[in-house]
Amino acid sequence: MYRIGIYGDTGMVGQEIEKVLENHDQVEICFRKNSRREEGTLNSCDLVFLATKDPESMRYAPPIFELGKKVIDMSGAFRFSREKFEGEYAPRIGLNPYGSADYVPELLAEAVYGMPALLQDQIAQARLVGNPGCYPTSVVLVLRPLKGLVQGEATIVATSGISGARKEVEEVPNEITYAYGRRHKHIPEMELYSGFRVNFTPIVLQSVFRGINTNIRVELTDSLKNLPEEAAVEQLSQTIRNAYQPEDLVFIVEDTPDKQWGTRDIAATHKLLIKVRVDEGFAYICSLEDNLGKGATSQAVENMNIMLGLPRLYGIDPTYNTS
């Protein structure tokens, strides 16, 4: 039995981590900490989740690390190398790495980006993992395999349920576009791990609780433009299929007159569903994921399993239906 700690256990992400771990019979939560109280003994933990914001994660991680505990951080604090953090990421989260008392460059050298579909072997050896953002997960897993098949800047429009903003669902529909263009703090993460320059329009659906619907438009390379559209779609789809293993739970789906795939199909699951279309020399790709599941907490539990030497999807399936 492995012993787990959670910082920020009363927040949206912390609560969702606990929900997933309720079905995991190889771990027990022995430490909880939030802004109001602390329960349990940190020193008894094998691994600690930081369900905290970037500055708090930077402050909490070093003493936990010094105790020899493995750490999975849910913020953006440890998703980049020191070079990338100082050059691109820190300004986007309002931190001055040289003037911040919480800045820990030595830990950035230890951190591994926590996307198991890409970096499982490195995660297995890691002591500190930076769990990916929800929007980047829906973008990186689509674009990264398509190098050489698409070109130029990718235009991305994505909707998300309000749970990504840690607020209550509103009764009256209210869709809000924010940080559009190249202003969103997830842009550097998308670009670094996908290999493409992107522009990004996020839209929060304040009357919807969970689910991300990401839509990507990117130009085909000349070789694909010369193919019939159906053949180009098949090549893009097959390339994505070939990039992933069954445990990655990345699926290509296709709309039919009887079935239109949407966020209902991924709510409370650990799946990523991808729809591919080609039109007039451009690929139009839709990816669907649960922002609290594969976009956050179930991916974090997957990282936990890998770091502890357990089967990768252990304890996820009972809550997150992977059929």
C-alpha positions as a printed Julia matrix, in Angstrom:
323×3 Matrix{Float64}:
   0.0    0.0     0.0
   1.45   3.36   -1.06
   0.79   6.46    1.02
  -0.3    9.64   -0.77
  -0.46  13.31    0.18
  -2.53  16.06   -1.42
  -1.91  19.79   -1.14
  -5.04  21.73   -2.14
  -7.37  18.85   -1.36
 -10.49  21.06   -1.13
 -10.05  22.63   -4.57
 -11.68  21.34   -7.74
  -8.62  19.36   -8.88
  -7.76  18.1    -5.39
 -11.29  16.8    -4.89
 -11.23  15.1    -8.29
  -7.92  13.39   -7.47
  -9.52  11.99   -4.33
 -12.5   10.81   -6.36
 -10.26   8.84   -8.71
  -8.2    7.42   -5.84
 -11.34   6.12   -4.1
 -11.24   3.25   -6.6
  -7.52   2.58   -6.19
  -6.81  -0.23   -3.72
  -3.02   0.17   -3.77
  -2.9    3.67   -2.27
  -4.25   5.49    0.77
  -4.34   9.23    1.41
  -2.39   9.9     4.59
  -1.85  13.67    4.34
  -4.04  16.6     3.31
  -3.25  20.29    3.37
  -5.16  23.38    2.29
  -5.35  27.02    3.31
  -7.45  26.23    6.39
  -6.05  23.05    7.87
  -3.47  20.26    7.7
  -4.17  16.6     8.47
  -1.82  13.63    8.65
   1.92  13.26    8.41
   3.77  14.4     5.3
   6.88  12.4     6.16
   4.94   9.13    5.86
   4.0    9.79    2.21
   5.53   8.06   -0.77
   4.14  10.56   -3.28
   2.49  13.97   -3.02
   0.12  15.75   -5.4
   0.31  19.54   -5.54
  -3.18  20.65   -6.61
  -2.09  24.25   -6.16
  -1.37  27.33   -8.26
   2.04  28.02   -9.78
   3.54  30.18   -6.99
   2.32  27.85   -4.25
   3.67  24.81   -6.09
   7.08  26.45   -6.33
   7.0   27.15   -2.62
   5.75  23.72   -1.5
   7.78  21.5    -3.83
  11.33  22.02   -2.45
  10.7   20.94    1.17
   8.65  17.93   -0.01
  11.41  17.03   -2.44
  14.04  17.34    0.3
  12.14  14.73    2.31
  12.68  12.31   -0.57
   9.04  12.23   -1.67
   7.95  11.94   -5.28
   5.9   14.93   -6.47
   3.24  15.43   -9.15
   2.44  19.1    -9.68
  -0.89  20.04  -11.24
   0.05  23.67  -11.95
   2.24  24.98  -14.76
   5.27  25.54  -12.54
   7.26  22.48  -13.64
   6.2   21.82  -17.24
   9.29  23.46  -18.74
  13.04  23.37  -18.64
  14.76  26.29  -16.9
  15.62  27.82  -20.28
  12.02  27.68  -21.48
  10.61  28.8   -18.15
  12.79  31.87  -17.95
  12.44  32.69  -21.63
   8.74  32.1   -22.29
   6.64  30.74  -19.5
   7.31  32.79  -16.37
   6.14  36.1   -17.87
   2.85  34.48  -18.85
   2.04  33.49  -15.28
   3.15  36.82  -13.86
   6.34  35.62  -12.21
   9.79  37.13  -12.32
  12.05  34.09  -11.97
  15.05  36.16  -10.93
  13.19  38.21   -8.34
  10.87  35.57   -6.91
  11.79  33.96   -3.62
   9.82  30.9    -4.71
  11.75  30.29   -7.93
  13.52  26.9    -7.84
  15.62  26.46  -10.99
  17.3   23.32   -9.65
  13.94  21.54   -9.57
  13.19  22.47  -13.16
  16.18  20.33  -14.11
  14.58  17.39  -12.29
  11.07  17.79  -13.68
   9.59  15.59  -16.41
   6.56  16.58  -18.48
   3.78  14.25  -17.38
   2.23  13.09  -20.65
   2.5    9.28  -20.53
   1.61   8.85  -24.2
   4.87  10.66  -25.03
   7.25  10.21  -22.09
   6.31   7.1   -20.11
   9.9    5.86  -19.66
  11.1    9.23  -18.33
   8.1    9.51  -16.02
   8.9    6.09  -14.57
  12.31   7.38  -13.45
  11.14  10.84  -12.37
  10.93  12.25   -8.86
   9.06  15.36  -10.0
   6.42  15.44  -12.74
   4.7   18.51  -14.15
   1.21  17.33  -15.09
   0.07  18.75  -18.46
  -2.58  21.41  -18.91
  -6.03  20.37  -20.1
  -6.03  22.43  -23.29
  -2.46  21.38  -24.23
  -3.35  17.7   -23.79
  -6.12  18.08  -26.37
  -3.75  19.84  -28.79
  -0.4   18.09  -28.34
  -1.75  14.56  -28.77
  -3.29  15.61  -32.09
  -0.56  17.74  -33.65
   2.64  16.06  -32.52
   2.3   12.96  -34.75
   1.49  15.07  -37.82
   4.92  16.61  -38.43
   5.59  16.34  -42.16
   1.91  16.01  -43.03
   0.72  19.5   -42.04
   2.51  22.83  -42.07
   2.41  26.42  -40.88
   0.61  27.88  -37.89
  -2.26  25.94  -36.37
  -5.44  27.85  -35.54
  -7.19  26.44  -32.5
 -10.62  27.22  -31.06
 -11.66  25.29  -27.95
 -14.61  25.3   -25.6
 -14.38  24.16  -22.01
 -16.78  23.6   -19.16
 -16.64  26.0   -16.23
 -14.85  23.48  -13.96
 -11.58  24.53  -15.6
 -12.07  27.93  -13.98
 -13.05  26.43  -10.59
 -16.46  28.13  -10.49
 -20.06  27.08  -10.12
 -22.18  26.33  -13.18
 -24.44  29.25  -14.12
 -28.11  28.64  -14.89
 -28.21  31.12  -17.76
 -25.92  30.23  -20.7
 -22.98  32.62  -20.95
 -20.08  31.84  -23.3
 -16.95  33.91  -22.66
 -13.94  34.17  -24.97
 -10.74  35.2   -23.19
  -6.96  35.46  -23.69
  -7.36  34.87  -27.42
  -4.72  35.17  -30.13
  -1.37  34.27  -28.57
  -2.06  35.51  -25.04
  -3.17  32.34  -23.26
  -0.57  30.95  -20.84
  -0.87  27.47  -22.38
   0.5   28.65  -25.74
   4.2   27.94  -24.93
   3.3   24.47  -23.66
   1.28  23.67  -26.77
   4.09  24.83  -29.04
   6.97  23.18  -27.21
   5.4   19.72  -27.07
   3.48  19.75  -30.36
   6.27  21.25  -32.47
   3.91  23.76  -34.12
   3.32  27.48  -33.76
  -0.29  28.04  -32.7
  -2.87  30.73  -32.16
  -5.58  29.91  -29.69
  -9.12  31.02  -28.85
 -10.48  29.5   -25.61
 -14.19  29.8   -24.85
 -15.59  29.02  -21.4
 -19.14  27.65  -21.36
 -20.32  28.88  -17.99
 -23.5   26.79  -18.01
 -21.56  23.55  -18.68
 -19.54  21.82  -15.96
 -16.94  19.67  -17.71
 -15.6   18.68  -21.14
 -13.27  20.2   -23.74
 -14.05  20.42  -27.45
 -10.87  21.51  -29.28
 -10.95  22.34  -32.99
  -7.73  22.69  -34.97
  -7.3   24.07  -38.49
  -3.89  23.59  -40.1
  -2.66  23.54  -43.69
  -1.78  20.27  -45.38
   1.63  19.75  -46.92
   1.74  19.73  -50.71
   1.94  15.93  -50.85
  -1.37  15.58  -49.02
  -3.0   18.39  -50.98
  -2.44  16.32  -54.11
  -4.39  13.38  -52.69
  -8.16  12.95  -52.82
  -9.63  14.32  -49.6
 -10.71  10.88  -48.36
  -7.18   9.56  -48.87
  -5.7   12.53  -47.02
  -8.11  11.99  -44.12
  -7.12   8.33  -43.96
  -3.41   9.15  -43.94
  -3.82  11.7   -41.15
  -6.03   9.35  -39.15
  -3.75   6.36  -39.57
  -0.71   8.42  -38.6
  -2.39   9.41  -35.35
  -3.49   5.81  -34.68
   0.03   4.51  -35.26
   1.5    7.06  -32.86
  -0.27   5.64  -29.81
  -0.56   2.41  -27.87
  -3.86   0.92  -26.6
  -3.16   2.22  -23.07
  -2.97   5.79  -24.41
  -6.75   5.63  -24.97
  -6.56   7.88  -28.04
  -9.3    6.97  -30.52
 -10.18   8.14  -34.02
 -13.96   8.43  -34.41
 -16.18   9.48  -37.28
 -19.54  11.21  -37.28
 -22.38   9.36  -39.0
 -26.05  10.21  -39.58
 -26.84   8.18  -36.47
 -24.0    9.37  -34.24
 -22.47  12.81  -33.72
 -19.55  12.61  -31.29
 -19.41  15.3   -28.61
 -18.36  16.06  -25.05
 -21.06  13.75  -23.66
 -18.96  10.88  -25.0
 -15.9   11.8   -22.95
 -17.42  13.17  -19.73
 -15.95  11.3   -16.73
 -13.68   9.19  -18.95
  -9.95   8.91  -19.53
 -10.31   8.91  -23.33
  -9.32  11.35  -26.05
 -11.56  11.17  -29.12
 -10.37  12.64  -32.42
 -12.36  13.47  -35.55
 -10.48  14.27  -38.77
 -11.69  16.08  -41.87
  -9.96  17.64  -44.9
 -11.35  20.55  -46.91
  -9.69  22.74  -49.57
  -6.14  21.96  -48.54
  -6.6   22.19  -44.79
  -7.02  19.62  -42.04
  -9.87  20.25  -39.62
  -9.36  18.14  -36.52
 -11.6   17.99  -33.47
 -10.41  16.46  -30.2
 -12.67  15.75  -27.24
 -11.59  15.12  -23.65
 -12.72  15.58  -20.08
 -10.81  18.57  -18.74
 -10.95  17.16  -15.21
 -10.15  13.6   -16.37
  -7.56  13.03  -19.07
  -6.94  16.77  -19.09
  -5.99  16.79  -15.41
  -6.62  14.31  -12.62
  -6.89  10.89  -14.23
  -3.73  11.72  -16.21
  -2.11  12.64  -12.89
  -3.15   9.3   -11.37
  -1.77   7.6   -14.48
   1.53   9.38  -13.79
   1.36   8.28  -10.17
   0.94   4.65  -11.21
   3.93   4.85  -13.53
   6.12   6.53  -10.89
   5.18   3.9    -8.29
   5.72   0.96  -10.65
   2.03   0.03  -10.87
   0.12  -0.83  -14.07
  -0.41   2.42  -15.93
  -4.24   2.52  -15.83
  -4.61   0.8   -12.46
  -7.48   2.2   -10.43
  -8.65   4.55  -13.18
 -11.05   2.28  -15.05
 -13.77   1.87  -12.35
 -14.47   5.61  -12.26
 -13.33   6.59  -15.73
 -15.08   4.31  -18.21
 -12.53   3.44  -20.9
 -14.75   1.25  -23.07
